[in-house]
Amino acid sequence: MGEVGFEILYWAPFIRWFASEFQVAPGRLTVVSRGGTAGWYAPVAGRYEDVLDHLSPSEFRQSRRDHAAEIGEQKQTRVTARERNLLDQVLEGLPRDSVILHPSVMYDLMNPFWWRHLDEEWILRHARYERLVAPGRIGEVPLPDRYIAAKFYYNDCFPATDENRAIVSQVIAQLSTEAPVILLTTGVALDDHGACLSAGGQSIDPATIAPPSENLRVQSAIVANAERFVGTYGGFSYLAPFYGVPCTAYYADASAFSRAHLTMAHTALASLGTPDLLDARQAPGEAKYR
């Protein structure tokens, strides 16, 4: 129920490591996430349950706000009563002696790296990075044979300024001269990131194609089958490289994100022999942030 970036870069690799290290068979492992991300855990998890089959998007957003108010941050650094109640619903039918492996275990283990007491080798010792299996094309989505996928949104490192709006328009206009551009917009607001609206390209909103519980599955399929991915630097920009798709990700304020995560992303991709698939770059014309 946390950030997409942490799920892709740390949590799913941690689950793969856990399953391998302790020889946990797929039939014993049920993953609980949201948006249809079962493919991110294949083949180590034999069962997947989606939170959005049990909560509406508005209830999910409220749950995240309540979580942050209770523990002081969005990260799942401890199990809350709300999560336990949700797990009772989601995991109904599993054996009563089932053990919960909560993200707080991962946070405790990996904090020394995030606090910069240890380097990337500490994460590599407790994560198993693999190229994700690309899902097939979504039958309901009419896509050209070749295209560039793009997803721009506003966050702390790419704020909603006139300069950044102009940059998005310029980038998409340039990309459109190279190949058709598929703009990933989403009518399912699950976090506080504001979408960048721009002319040019073909906009696809997964909410018009599939229910909220498949929102990320649809986006994953579009990204995985793209020629390239371009967008805002943030958690979602980690997805394309793990599908083997080159990614160019823009930021404006280099002080607004942790370099540790970008370093870890490059290290993880290097361990797969693809260190150059993620190109995070300063947005042009934003020298005032440097």
N, C-alpha and C positions, 0 to 999 in steps of 0.2 A: 504493500500500500504506500510505499515511499516513492522516491524519484526514479524515473526510467533509467537515468544514467547509472545510478548505483546498482540497479537490478542487472543491467547489461554487463557492466564492467567488474562488479564485485560479487553480487549475490548469486547469480546463476553460475559463474565459475566456481564459487565456493561450494555450491550444492554438488557440482560435478566432482570436485575434489573430495567432498565428504562421502559421496556414494562410492567412489573408488577406494579411498583410504580405509573405510570401514566395511567395504564389501556389502553395501546395501543393495539388494536386488531391486530392479525397477518396480516390481509388484508391491514392494513395501513402502514406496515413496510416493506421496501425494503432494503435489505443489499447489499452493493457493496463491493466486495473483489476480490481476485484473486486465481486461482488454483482450483476452485470447492469446496469451503469451506462452502457451504450452510448447510451441516449437523451440523456444529459447532454452528449454530444459531437456529436449529430446537428445538421446533416448534413455537418459538415466531415470526419469520419473515416469512411472507407469500410469499415473492418474493425475488429472488436472481439474481443479475446481476454480470457478471464476467468481470473485467477489461481486461483480456487477450482475450476476444472476440472482443475487440476494439483496443488493442495495441499488437504488436508482442513482444516477449521476449526482443529483442534488444531495441525496443522503450520503453518498461517498464523500463529496466535498465537505459536508458538515462534519463527517467523521474525522476527516483530516484536520479541520479547524479545531475540533474538540481535542484531538490528540495533541496538537501543538500547544493548546492552552494548558493541558494537563501536565505535560512533561517539559515544556519550554522550547520545543523544536519539532520539526517535521519528521526527523529520522526516528526509526523504530528502535530506540536504544533500550527500551524495556517493554515488557508486555503490559498492556493496559487492560482494565476491566472491559472496555468496549471491544477490544480485540478478542478477548476470551469469549464474550457473548456471541460475537460474529463467528468464531471458530466452532462454537457449539452448533450453530445453524449449518455452516458450510460442510462440516465434517460428520454430520449426523449419518450414522450407518457404518462408520469405521469402528474397529475393535475398541472397546472402552480403555484398553491399556495402551493406546497409541501415544507415541511420544511427539511432542511439538518441538520442532527445531525452528526457533524464532530468529529473525534478523539481528536481535540484540547480541546473539552469540558471535555473529560475524563482526559486529561493531566492536565488541570487546577485543576480539582477536586482532583486528586490523587497525585499531586506533594508533598503535605505535608508529605505523607508517604515515597515517594522516597527520599525526603530530610531529612527523619528521624525525622521530627517534631512531627509526630503522628505514632502510631503503627498499627499493622495489623487490629485491630478492625475498623479503619477508612475505609479500603478497604472493609471489610465484610459488612459494612453499605451501601455500594454503588455498590455491586457486588452480583450476584446470581450464586453460584457455583453448578453445577449439573454434574452428570456422563453423558458423551456424549453417544448417541445412536450409537452402533456399526453398521457401514454399512455392508451389505452382502459382501461375497467374490466377487472379480472381475472375471467375467466369462472368460476373455481373459488371465488371469494369472494362469498358472498351479502350484498350491501350494500343498505341502504335507498336510496330515491331521493335523499334529502338526509340528511346526517350531518356530525358534527364529528369530525375525526381528532385523536387525542391520543397523545403519546409523552412520558412522564416517565421520567427516569433520574437517578441520582445522579452528580454529578461534583464538581470542586473548588468551583464556585460555587453548587452546590445539594447540599450534603452530606446524608448519610443520618441526619438527626436526627428526633426525635419530632415536632418542630414542622413540619418539611418534609413528613413523612408525612401529618400532619393537613391541611396545605395542599393536598396532592394530592387527598386524599379530598374536601375541601370544594370544590375547583375542579371535579372531575368530577361531584360531586353537583349543583352549580349548572348545569353544562353539560347535564346529563341532563334538566333541566327545559325546555331550549330546543330540543333535537334529539337523536336517537340519537347516542351517543358510541361511536366505534370506537377501542379502545385497541390501539396497536401494541406488542405484546410480541415478543420474539425469542428463540428457543431456540438461535440461532447466535451465540455469544459470540465476537466478533472483537477486542474491545478490553477495557479495564478499567472500563467504565461499568456500574454495577449498575442493573438495571431496577427501577422503582418498581411494586410490586404494590398494587392498590387495588380495592376493591369498586366495583361500578357500571360501566355500560358493557358493551360486547361486546368481548371480547379476541380479537384475531386474531394468531396467530403465523405469520409467513411460512414458517417452517421446516416447518410441517405442510402447506403448499400447494405449495412449490417447493423445489428443491435449493438449497444455500448459494450457488451461483453466480447465483441469481436473487433472492436475499434483498432487495437494495436496489431491484431493479426492481419487486417486488411492493409494497414500502413506498411507492415513488414513485407508483405507480398509485393507491394508496389516498389518499395525500395530495393528489395532483393533482386528484382528483375530489371532494374534500371541500368543504364550505361554508366551514369554517374549520379552522385547525390550532392546537392549544394544547399546550404542553409545556415541557420544561426548556430554558433558554437554553444553546445550544451549537451545534456545527457543523450538526446535523441541522435546527435551526430555520431555517437559511437556505434550505432546500429549498422550502418552501411558497411563500414570496413570489415566487420565480422561476418558479413555475407560476401566479402571479396569485392565489394563495390567501392571505387574511389570516392572519397568525400572531401569537399572543400567547405570548411566551416568558418564563418566570420564572427569576429567580436570587435567591439569598439573600445571598451574599457578593460585593459589588461589587468587592472588591479581588482576587478570585481569577481574573479574566480580563482580557485586554488590551482596552482600549477602542478600540484601533486597528482591530480586526476589526469591531466593531460600527459604528464610524464608516464603515468601508469598505463594509459591507453597506448602510447607509443611503445612502451616496453612489452606489453601484452601482444601487440601486433608483430613486433620484432620476433617474439618467441614463435610465431606462426610463419615467419619468413616473409611477412608483408609489412615492413615498417613504414612504407611511404603511402599507405592507403588513406591516412588521416592527415590532411593539410589544414591546420588551424591557423588562420591569418588575421592580422589587423585589418579592419575595414578601411578602405582608402578614404582620405580626407578627414580622418579622425585623429590627427597627430596631437591634438590638445590633450588626449588621454594618456599619452605615452609617458 
